[in-house]
Every structure is written in C-alpha cells, then in structure tokens.
Amino acid sequence: MRREITAALVILVSSVCSAQRLLPNSYIEKATPTVKALVAHVKNNPTVMDRYVRHFQMTPDEVIRFISSLKVGRLKQDTYFKVWNVPVATGELRQRTLLFKKGERFFFDSNGTPLIAVVCGNPIIRTDEADIPRLAPAVSGPLEGIVVELPGVAPVQTEINLLQPETPAPAPDVIAPPRPPNAVPLLGLLPALFFGINNGGGGGTIPEPSTIVMMGAGCAFLIGRARRRSR
C-alpha cells in the first residue's frame, strides 16, 4: 500500500514539475523530454499539431516524419536564439529573442543543428517549404548586426566600332560634243573669197557691197541653223 502511494506521489510531483517548466506561449501543452514523447503528443493533440502544421507549412504526416528524424542534445555554450511562440488566446505565431544557457536541451537534426527547444517545444526555425528549412541565426553573446559585403562588380565596358565613311568614286568625265566652228571668222573671209574669184577670172565685174553683205548674212544664217541641229 505504501509503495503504491509513494509511486503515485512521485508521478504527481513529476507531472507538476514538468508542467511548471513549460514556458508561456509554448507550442506543446505538456513536457516532452524525448522524441518519442513529442511525436505522441503531437499526434494526439490537434491543437499542437495545428501549430506545427502552420509553422512548418507541412502536412500532418510530414510533421510527424520531420519530428521523428530529430534527436535530443545539449547546447555547448550560452546562445541567443530567435524563438517562435504562440499565445493561447490568439493562436498567432510570433517571434522573440531568448538566451539559452549552456547545457540546455534541444531537438537537433542529423547535422547537429538545434531546431526545437525541449523545454517548450518551440521551434527556432521557420520554413516556407517542407523540404527546405530556413534556419534562424544563432549567435553567442550580445546580438549584433550582421554586415554582408557584396563582391565588387567591375564596370561593363562596351566597345562601339564606328563605321568609317567610304570615299565616293570619282565621277566619270563627261565628253562634250565638238563645237562647230565660229561663223564670225568665216564672214571676214567672204570678201576676200569673192575678190579672189573675180581676180582669178581677169577683168570680171566687182559685186556691189550690199550684195556682199546679203551673201554674208545668208551664210551666217545657214551656219547658225547647222549649229542648232548639231545640238
């Protein structure tokens, strides 16, 4: 009888102590010190399952497989984490920075990265896709801003080949048509021509000056007409 009472008291005290260790706004509603206990609690509590489903953007089956792949370990040093939490009244998923002491127990993945705090079941990661978790930064000591230096980008140089203007080929020489002889010098030769003809005959009649002028004008008209036709 005493043994039964003692065992019942031990169980009751353990349950009370476990319940007292849960932090406010915890994802879980009772202590889950092992992976097996966490899996069973999530399976049997729809409210807890809903929190993990919404947080990790997974289906219930994916949540169970994900949690089942974890293992329990302890922190090697004091570390600040951005921890997610969920108020019972609103169910809203929020985030705040907390300091976890060296030796604090976490659920770790196969790479040794802490993912979920054992004390509250609250994750320190958030994922948008089920198979690509995005880890929250974990730093030791005071939180400081993280400066990311981007590599310098060399300016892009664009070479433009300007086309040189081509020198136009010389125009072919235009061959001008031959110009007809000027009629003026020929007019001056008419008197001598007539005088030569008359002198050659010996004793001929000398033509009147008006006749010579009319003949010269007629010759000039004929020469001008020939020039116009040649054009």
C-alpha positions as CSV (number, residue, x, y, z in Angstrom):
1,M,0.0,0.0,0.0
2,R,2.8,2.4,0.9
3,R,4.7,1.6,-2.3
4,E,1.6,2.4,-4.3
5,I,1.1,5.7,-2.5
6,T,4.7,6.6,-2.9
7,A,4.7,5.8,-6.7
8,A,1.6,7.9,-7.1
9,L,3.2,10.8,-5.3
10,V,6.3,10.5,-7.5
11,I,4.2,10.6,-10.7
12,L,2.2,13.5,-9.4
13,V,5.2,15.5,-8.4
14,S,6.9,14.8,-11.7
15,S,3.9,15.9,-13.6
16,V,3.6,19.1,-11.6
17,C,7.3,19.9,-12.1
18,S,7.1,19.2,-15.8
19,A,4.0,21.4,-16.1
20,Q,5.8,24.2,-14.2
21,R,8.8,24.1,-16.6
22,L,6.7,24.9,-19.6
23,L,7.3,28.4,-20.7
24,P,4.4,30.8,-21.6
25,N,3.2,30.6,-25.1
26,S,4.7,27.1,-25.7
27,Y,3.8,25.1,-28.7
28,I,3.3,22.0,-26.6
29,E,0.9,21.6,-23.7
30,K,2.9,19.1,-21.6
31,A,6.5,18.2,-21.2
32,T,8.0,16.1,-24.0
33,P,11.6,15.3,-22.9
34,T,12.1,12.7,-25.7
35,V,11.5,12.5,-29.4
36,K,9.0,9.6,-28.9
37,A,7.1,11.7,-26.3
38,L,7.0,14.7,-28.6
39,V,5.7,12.6,-31.6
40,A,3.0,11.0,-29.4
41,H,1.9,14.4,-28.0
42,V,1.7,16.0,-31.5
43,K,-0.3,13.0,-32.9
44,N,-2.8,13.0,-30.0
45,N,-3.3,16.8,-29.7
46,P,-5.0,18.5,-32.6
47,T,-4.2,22.0,-31.3
48,V,-0.5,21.2,-31.0
49,M,-0.5,19.6,-34.4
50,D,-2.1,22.6,-36.0
51,R,0.6,24.9,-34.5
52,Y,3.4,22.8,-36.1
53,V,1.5,22.4,-39.4
54,R,1.1,26.2,-39.7
55,H,4.6,26.9,-38.6
56,F,6.4,24.5,-40.9
57,Q,3.9,24.7,-43.7
58,M,3.7,20.9,-43.8
59,T,1.0,18.3,-43.8
60,P,0.4,16.4,-40.6
61,D,2.2,13.3,-41.9
62,E,5.2,15.5,-42.9
63,V,5.3,17.0,-39.4
64,I,5.4,13.5,-37.8
65,R,8.2,12.4,-40.2
66,F,10.1,15.6,-39.6
67,I,9.9,15.4,-35.8
68,S,10.7,11.6,-35.8
69,S,14.0,12.4,-37.5
70,L,15.3,14.6,-34.7
71,K,17.4,13.7,-31.7
72,V,17.9,15.2,-28.2
73,G,21.2,17.0,-27.4
74,R,22.5,19.9,-25.3
75,L,23.9,23.3,-26.2
76,K,27.7,23.7,-25.9
77,Q,27.6,27.3,-24.9
78,D,25.2,30.2,-24.0
79,T,23.4,31.2,-27.2
80,Y,20.8,33.7,-28.2
81,F,18.0,32.3,-30.5
82,K,15.1,33.9,-32.2
83,V,12.4,31.6,-30.8
84,W,8.8,31.3,-32.1
85,N,6.0,31.2,-29.7
86,V,2.2,31.1,-29.9
87,P,-0.2,32.8,-27.4
88,V,-3.1,30.5,-26.4
89,A,-5.6,33.4,-26.7
90,T,-4.9,34.3,-30.3
91,G,-3.0,31.4,-31.8
92,E,-0.8,33.8,-33.7
93,L,2.8,32.7,-34.4
94,R,5.2,35.2,-33.1
95,Q,9.0,35.5,-32.6
96,R,11.2,36.9,-29.8
97,T,14.9,36.6,-28.9
98,L,15.8,34.5,-25.8
99,L,19.0,33.5,-24.2
100,F,19.5,29.7,-23.7
101,K,22.3,28.7,-21.3
102,K,24.9,26.1,-21.9
103,G,23.6,22.6,-21.4
104,E,20.0,23.5,-22.4
105,R,18.3,20.6,-24.1
106,F,17.2,20.9,-27.8
107,F,15.9,18.6,-30.5
108,F,18.7,18.5,-33.1
109,D,18.7,17.5,-36.8
110,S,21.1,15.0,-38.3
111,N,23.6,17.8,-39.0
112,G,23.8,18.8,-35.3
113,T,21.7,22.0,-35.7
114,P,19.3,22.8,-32.9
115,L,15.8,23.2,-34.2
116,I,13.2,22.9,-31.3
117,A,13.7,23.7,-27.6
118,V,12.8,20.7,-25.4
119,V,11.6,23.0,-22.6
120,C,8.7,24.4,-24.6
121,G,8.6,22.6,-27.9
122,N,9.0,26.0,-29.7
123,P,11.0,26.0,-32.9
124,I,13.9,28.3,-33.7
125,I,13.5,27.8,-37.5
126,R,10.7,28.7,-39.9
127,T,10.1,27.2,-43.3
128,D,8.2,28.2,-46.3
129,E,8.6,24.8,-48.0
130,A,8.5,21.4,-46.3
131,D,11.8,20.1,-47.6
132,I,13.8,23.4,-47.4
133,P,14.1,24.6,-43.8
134,R,15.4,28.1,-43.2
135,L,17.5,28.3,-40.0
136,A,17.2,31.2,-37.7
137,P,20.6,32.8,-36.9
138,A,22.2,31.6,-33.7
139,V,24.9,33.8,-32.1
140,S,26.9,33.7,-28.8
141,G,26.9,36.8,-26.6
142,P,25.1,40.0,-27.4
143,L,23.2,40.3,-30.6
144,E,24.9,42.4,-33.2
145,G,24.0,43.4,-36.7
146,I,25.3,41.2,-39.5
147,V,27.1,43.0,-42.3
148,V,27.2,41.3,-45.6
149,E,29.8,42.5,-48.1
150,L,28.9,42.1,-51.7
151,P,31.8,41.5,-54.1
152,G,32.6,44.4,-56.3
153,V,31.3,44.3,-59.8
154,A,33.6,45.6,-62.5
155,P,32.0,48.2,-64.7
156,V,30.9,46.9,-68.0
157,Q,32.8,48.4,-70.9
158,T,31.1,48.5,-74.3
159,E,33.2,49.0,-77.4
160,I,31.5,50.6,-80.3
161,N,33.0,50.3,-83.7
162,L,32.3,53.4,-85.7
163,L,32.0,52.9,-89.4
164,Q,34.4,55.0,-91.4
165,P,32.7,56.8,-94.3
166,E,33.7,55.5,-97.7
167,T,35.2,57.9,-100.2
168,P,32.8,58.1,-103.2
169,A,34.2,57.0,-106.5
170,P,35.2,59.9,-108.9
171,A,32.5,60.8,-111.4
172,P,33.4,59.8,-115.0
173,D,34.5,62.6,-117.2
174,V,31.7,64.0,-119.5
175,I,32.8,64.1,-123.1
176,A,31.4,67.3,-124.6
177,P,30.3,67.3,-128.2
178,P,32.5,69.1,-130.6
179,R,31.6,72.7,-131.1
180,P,31.0,73.9,-134.6
181,P,33.4,76.5,-135.9
182,N,32.5,80.1,-135.2
183,A,30.8,81.7,-138.1
184,V,32.3,85.2,-137.5
185,P,35.8,84.4,-138.8
186,L,34.2,82.9,-142.0
187,L,32.3,86.1,-142.6
188,G,35.5,88.0,-142.7
189,L,36.8,85.7,-145.4
190,L,33.8,86.2,-147.7
191,P,35.1,89.5,-149.3
192,A,38.5,88.0,-150.0
193,L,36.9,84.9,-151.4
194,F,34.7,86.9,-153.8
195,F,37.6,89.2,-154.7
196,G,39.8,86.2,-155.3
197,I,37.3,84.5,-157.5
198,N,36.9,87.7,-159.6
199,N,40.6,88.4,-159.8
200,G,41.2,84.9,-160.9
201,G,38.9,85.3,-163.9
202,G,40.6,88.5,-165.0
203,G,38.6,91.6,-165.7
204,G,35.4,90.5,-164.1
205,T,32.7,92.7,-162.6
206,I,33.1,93.6,-158.9
207,P,29.9,92.9,-156.9
208,E,28.1,95.6,-155.1
209,P,28.8,96.0,-151.3
210,S,25.2,95.4,-150.5
211,T,25.3,92.1,-152.4
212,I,28.3,91.0,-150.4
213,V,26.5,91.9,-147.1
214,M,23.4,89.9,-148.1
215,M,25.5,86.9,-149.1
216,G,27.4,87.1,-145.7
217,A,24.1,87.2,-143.8
218,G,22.8,84.2,-145.7
219,C,25.9,82.3,-144.9
220,A,25.7,83.2,-141.2
221,F,22.1,82.0,-141.1
222,L,23.0,78.7,-142.7
223,I,25.9,78.2,-140.2
224,G,23.7,79.1,-137.2
225,R,21.0,76.7,-138.4
226,A,23.6,73.9,-138.7
227,R,24.8,74.5,-135.1
228,R,21.3,74.3,-133.7
229,R,20.7,71.0,-135.5
230,S,24.0,69.6,-134.2
231,R,22.8,70.2,-130.6
